Amino acid sequence: MTRVITVANQKGGVGKTTSTVNIAAAIAQAGHSVVVIDMDPQGNASTALGATHHEGTPSIYEVLTGELALVDVLQECPEIPGLWTAPATIDLAGAEIELVAQVAREYRLSRAVEAMLAARPVEYVILDCPPSLGLLTLNGLVAAREVLLPIQCEYYALEGLSQLLRTIDMVRTHLNPGLTVGAILLTMYDGRTRLASQVAQEVRTHFGAQVLSTIIPRSVRVSEAPSYGQTVVTYDPTSPGALAYREAATEVLAMSTSDPQGYPQT
């Protein structure tokens, strides 16, 4: 069964998009077929995966408005065979407003993903949501079976997380009963600071086994890679950031989704 994973955190700057593209790239490099759906109007995931996403490019916007099928907007990553991207363009910024009056607006992406999988089965679909809890993120949560939560190892790491968990709980209750919080990924870890280790310990204490063992370090190479239209796993495969994301991807691959998991409230 295809695993559909939404990467979400309404707090910006937590490494959400970076984690999406690098874990997707590492999974594809391991021989699996992967589709990344860029739901963020900024289009950063599209950039990192080498996808064209200037205005007028067939994109996820046309999919959500019903003009195109998801399979018709996919672009293959030039660096990694088997990794495909549904890009985001600036048009997506207006989608939240346009979808408000539409019927079954929360299910637009879910139905598009189902139709794509019927036409082109893949093993993994990974969705990169914008840093908000609006209609685009809601579509991402309704379409997924699992949520991956990136949390940065910095002050206020858990701030706002309770709101996101309440939203996930609401989606599970009313729209998507199969949704689970699959994993939590610690990002932006700076081993030189006591604060980073304290935050990591706090997150592990609070969420337990749901936190991946791998911690993503702060890395200049990780930040540089998108400017070359690449992920760090292809830009600098032996860098600490690339190695960490490969380890995180290995953990994600090993996860079982057979049993829904609960999660503690903050």
C-alpha positions as a Python dict, from the first residue, in 0.01 Angstrom:
ca = {
    (1, 'M'): (0, 0, 0),
    (2, 'T'): (123, 347, -87),
    (3, 'R'): (235, 550, 212),
    (4, 'V'): (107, 907, 199),
    (5, 'I'): (300, 1130, 439),
    (6, 'T'): (232, 1496, 512),
    (7, 'V'): (516, 1705, 653),
    (8, 'A'): (358, 1981, 858),
    (9, 'N'): (434, 2245, 1117),
    (10, 'Q'): (261, 2582, 1119),
    (11, 'K'): (574, 2739, 1267),
    (12, 'G'): (806, 2864, 994),
    (13, 'G'): (1180, 2802, 981),
    (14, 'V'): (1180, 2455, 1135),
    (15, 'G'): (1333, 2271, 839),
    (16, 'K'): (1001, 2142, 708),
    (17, 'T'): (1066, 2180, 335),
    (18, 'T'): (1432, 2081, 374),
    (19, 'S'): (1327, 1764, 553),
    (20, 'T'): (1060, 1688, 293),
    (21, 'V'): (1288, 1705, -9),
    (22, 'N'): (1590, 1536, 148),
    (23, 'I'): (1398, 1244, 299),
    (24, 'A'): (1212, 1202, -31),
    (25, 'A'): (1540, 1208, -223),
    (26, 'A'): (1701, 954, 10),
    (27, 'I'): (1400, 722, -16),
    (28, 'A'): (1412, 747, -397),
    (29, 'Q'): (1786, 679, -397),
    (30, 'A'): (1710, 363, -199),
    (31, 'G'): (1516, 238, -499),
    (32, 'H'): (1160, 344, -415),
    (33, 'S'): (921, 545, -631),
    (34, 'V'): (835, 881, -470),
    (35, 'V'): (608, 1173, -556),
    (36, 'V'): (657, 1502, -369),
    (37, 'I'): (359, 1739, -374),
    (38, 'D'): (456, 2101, -309),
    (39, 'M'): (164, 2267, -129),
    (40, 'D'): (358, 2581, -30),
    (41, 'P'): (307, 2884, -260),
    (42, 'Q'): (672, 2977, -204),
    (43, 'G'): (767, 2671, -411),
    (44, 'N'): (1086, 2596, -219),
    (45, 'A'): (1044, 2221, -247),
    (46, 'S'): (1001, 2259, -623),
    (47, 'T'): (1325, 2457, -640),
    (48, 'A'): (1522, 2202, -439),
    (49, 'L'): (1401, 1918, -662),
    (50, 'G'): (1491, 2097, -984),
    (51, 'A'): (1130, 2142, -1096),
    (52, 'T'): (1018, 2429, -1317),
    (53, 'H'): (764, 2637, -1128),
    (54, 'H'): (743, 2981, -1286),
    (55, 'E'): (400, 3137, -1337),
    (56, 'G'): (202, 2947, -1599),
    (57, 'T'): (366, 2611, -1530),
    (58, 'P'): (111, 2328, -1485),
    (59, 'S'): (110, 2289, -1108),
    (60, 'I'): (-73, 2174, -800),
    (61, 'Y'): (-290, 2486, -826),
    (62, 'E'): (-458, 2355, -1141),
    (63, 'V'): (-501, 2019, -968),
    (64, 'L'): (-680, 2173, -669),
    (65, 'T'): (-907, 2382, -893),
    (66, 'G'): (-995, 2077, -1102),
    (67, 'E'): (-838, 2196, -1428),
    (68, 'L'): (-573, 1922, -1448),
    (69, 'A'): (-513, 1574, -1307),
    (70, 'L'): (-223, 1531, -1066),
    (71, 'V'): (-49, 1288, -1300),
    (72, 'D'): (-42, 1560, -1569),
    (73, 'V'): (165, 1808, -1366),
    (74, 'L'): (439, 1574, -1240),
    (75, 'Q'): (802, 1653, -1327),
    (76, 'E'): (1082, 1402, -1275),
    (77, 'C'): (1376, 1520, -1065),
    (78, 'P'): (1675, 1563, -1301),
    (79, 'E'): (1919, 1435, -1036),
    (80, 'I'): (1725, 1133, -907),
    (81, 'P'): (1532, 887, -1127),
    (82, 'G'): (1207, 772, -972),
    (83, 'L'): (1150, 1097, -781),
    (84, 'W'): (869, 1314, -915),
    (85, 'T'): (743, 1657, -813),
    (86, 'A'): (404, 1823, -841),
    (87, 'P'): (532, 2184, -834),
    (88, 'A'): (381, 2489, -670),
    (89, 'T'): (356, 2824, -846),
    (90, 'I'): (264, 3167, -713),
    (91, 'D'): (-95, 3098, -827),
    (92, 'L'): (-128, 2869, -527),
    (93, 'A'): (-130, 3175, -299),
    (94, 'G'): (-485, 3250, -415),
    (95, 'A'): (-609, 2894, -385),
    (96, 'E'): (-709, 2929, -18),
    (97, 'I'): (-958, 3204, -108),
    (98, 'E'): (-1082, 3037, -426),
    (99, 'L'): (-1146, 2703, -256),
    (100, 'V'): (-1350, 2843, 33),
    (101, 'A'): (-1673, 2841, -166),
    (102, 'Q'): (-1609, 2507, -336),
    (103, 'V'): (-1788, 2182, -255),
    (104, 'A'): (-1580, 1927, -59),
    (105, 'R'): (-1291, 2175, -49),
    (106, 'E'): (-1102, 1972, 215),
    (107, 'Y'): (-1098, 1664, -11),
    (108, 'R'): (-962, 1817, -332),
    (109, 'L'): (-608, 1691, -283),
    (110, 'S'): (-714, 1355, -140),
    (111, 'R'): (-922, 1276, -446),
    (112, 'A'): (-646, 1394, -679),
    (113, 'V'): (-395, 1166, -505),
    (114, 'E'): (-632, 869, -527),
    (115, 'A'): (-682, 930, -899),
    (116, 'M'): (-306, 957, -955),
    (117, 'L'): (-237, 632, -770),
    (118, 'A'): (-497, 456, -982),
    (119, 'A'): (-323, 577, -1298),
    (120, 'R'): (39, 561, -1179),
    (121, 'P'): (101, 363, -859),
    (122, 'V'): (399, 479, -651),
    (123, 'E'): (530, 365, -315),
    (124, 'Y'): (553, 702, -141),
    (125, 'V'): (367, 1030, -168),
    (126, 'I'): (516, 1306, 49),
    (127, 'L'): (339, 1640, 88),
    (128, 'D'): (512, 1963, 187),
    (129, 'C'): (261, 2195, 355),
    (130, 'P'): (289, 2573, 403),
    (131, 'P'): (375, 2712, 749),
    (132, 'S'): (12, 2774, 843),
    (133, 'L'): (-302, 2585, 940),
    (134, 'G'): (-511, 2705, 646),
    (135, 'L'): (-700, 2519, 376),
    (136, 'L'): (-385, 2402, 194),
    (137, 'T'): (-248, 2234, 506),
    (138, 'L'): (-594, 2094, 581),
    (139, 'N'): (-600, 1934, 234),
    (140, 'G'): (-259, 1786, 307),
    (141, 'L'): (-380, 1635, 635),
    (142, 'V'): (-696, 1492, 480),
    (143, 'A'): (-498, 1333, 197),
    (144, 'A'): (-239, 1165, 421),
    (145, 'R'): (-218, 859, 641),
    (146, 'E'): (79, 985, 841),
    (147, 'V'): (210, 1318, 961),
    (148, 'L'): (582, 1385, 998),
    (149, 'L'): (649, 1674, 1237),
    (150, 'P'): (986, 1852, 1214),
    (151, 'I'): (1079, 2032, 1537),
    (152, 'Q'): (1384, 2255, 1556),
    (153, 'C'): (1621, 2220, 1851),
    (154, 'E'): (1583, 2583, 1954),
    (155, 'Y'): (1400, 2794, 2209),
    (156, 'Y'): (1018, 2783, 2174),
    (157, 'A'): (1049, 2451, 1989),
    (158, 'L'): (715, 2328, 2121),
    (159, 'E'): (542, 2665, 2092),
    (160, 'G'): (230, 2634, 1881),
    (161, 'L'): (261, 2258, 1855),
    (162, 'S'): (-47, 2204, 2070),
    (163, 'Q'): (-256, 2392, 1814),
    (164, 'L'): (-124, 2172, 1534),
    (165, 'L'): (-196, 1857, 1735),
    (166, 'R'): (-550, 1978, 1804),
    (167, 'T'): (-596, 2036, 1431),
    (168, 'I'): (-469, 1686, 1354),
    (169, 'D'): (-708, 1547, 1616),
    (170, 'M'): (-996, 1742, 1459),
    (171, 'V'): (-909, 1614, 1113),
    (172, 'R'): (-894, 1257, 1245),
    (173, 'T'): (-1231, 1295, 1418),
    (174, 'H'): (-1424, 1463, 1137),
    (175, 'L'): (-1245, 1415, 804),
    (176, 'N'): (-975, 1147, 804),
    (177, 'P'): (-1007, 874, 1070),
    (178, 'G'): (-692, 697, 951),
    (179, 'L'): (-457, 990, 1015),
    (180, 'T'): (-173, 931, 1261),
    (181, 'V'): (127, 1126, 1386),
    (182, 'G'): (383, 889, 1243),
    (183, 'A'): (711, 1047, 1348),
    (184, 'I'): (878, 1355, 1489),
    (185, 'L'): (1212, 1471, 1349),
    (186, 'L'): (1453, 1691, 1545),
    (187, 'T'): (1619, 1946, 1316),
    (188, 'M'): (1876, 2227, 1328),
    (189, 'Y'): (2071, 2067, 1610),
    (190, 'D'): (2380, 2260, 1719),
    (191, 'G'): (2591, 2033, 1939),
    (192, 'R'): (2791, 2330, 2066),
    (193, 'T'): (2498, 2463, 2269),
    (194, 'R'): (2349, 2326, 2586),
    (195, 'L'): (2008, 2456, 2475),
    (196, 'A'): (1993, 2222, 2175),
    (197, 'S'): (2050, 1912, 2388),
    (198, 'Q'): (1797, 2035, 2646),
    (199, 'V'): (1532, 2088, 2379),
    (200, 'A'): (1604, 1747, 2225),
    (201, 'Q'): (1567, 1585, 2566),
    (202, 'E'): (1242, 1771, 2632),
    (203, 'V'): (1093, 1659, 2301),
    (204, 'R'): (1197, 1298, 2361),
    (205, 'T'): (1051, 1307, 2712),
    (206, 'H'): (723, 1444, 2581),
    (207, 'F'): (678, 1229, 2269),
    (208, 'G'): (880, 916, 2349),
    (209, 'A'): (924, 656, 2077),
    (210, 'Q'): (761, 870, 1811),
    (211, 'V'): (1078, 1081, 1792),
    (212, 'L'): (1322, 948, 1533),
    (213, 'S'): (1664, 850, 1668),
    (214, 'T'): (1836, 1054, 1399),
    (215, 'I'): (1891, 1423, 1469),
    (216, 'I'): (1951, 1662, 1179),
    (217, 'P'): (2247, 1894, 1249),
    (218, 'R'): (2278, 2254, 1143),
    (219, 'S'): (2466, 2250, 814),
    (220, 'V'): (2580, 2509, 563),
    (221, 'R'): (2566, 2245, 288),
    (222, 'V'): (2199, 2176, 360),
    (223, 'S'): (2125, 2549, 318),
    (224, 'E'): (2335, 2581, 2),
    (225, 'A'): (2190, 2286, -190),
    (226, 'P'): (1857, 2442, -304),
    (227, 'S'): (2038, 2733, -472),
    (228, 'Y'): (2182, 2471, -709),
    (229, 'G'): (1842, 2311, -765),
    (230, 'Q'): (1941, 2008, -562),
    (231, 'T'): (1889, 1834, -231),
    (232, 'V'): (2189, 1795, -3),
    (233, 'V'): (2196, 1419, -64),
    (234, 'T'): (2300, 1486, -426),
    (235, 'Y'): (2477, 1821, -375),
    (236, 'D'): (2719, 1690, -111),
    (237, 'P'): (2645, 1322, -42),
    (238, 'T'): (2913, 1283, 225),
    (239, 'S'): (2827, 1591, 429),
    (240, 'P'): (2690, 1547, 783),
    (241, 'G'): (2351, 1681, 674),
    (242, 'A'): (2323, 1435, 386),
    (243, 'L'): (2425, 1142, 604),
    (244, 'A'): (2174, 1243, 872),
    (245, 'Y'): (1888, 1271, 623),
    (246, 'R'): (1974, 929, 481),
    (247, 'E'): (1958, 784, 832),
    (248, 'A'): (1626, 958, 895),
    (249, 'A'): (1491, 820, 566),
    (250, 'T'): (1600, 470, 670),
    (251, 'E'): (1398, 510, 990),
    (252, 'V'): (1096, 633, 796),
    (253, 'L'): (1123, 334, 562),
    (254, 'A'): (1129, 100, 862),
    (255, 'M'): (821, 249, 1024),
    (256, 'S'): (502, 44, 1031),
    (257, 'T'): (170, 214, 969),
    (258, 'S'): (-46, -87, 1048),
    (259, 'D'): (-156, 37, 1388),
    (260, 'P'): (-279, 391, 1449),
    (261, 'Q'): (-80, 569, 1714),
    (262, 'G'): (-202, 812, 1970),
    (263, 'Y'): (3, 1107, 2077),
    (264, 'P'): (28, 1317, 2391),
    (265, 'Q'): (-112, 1668, 2402),
    (266, 'T'): (118, 1958, 2484),
}
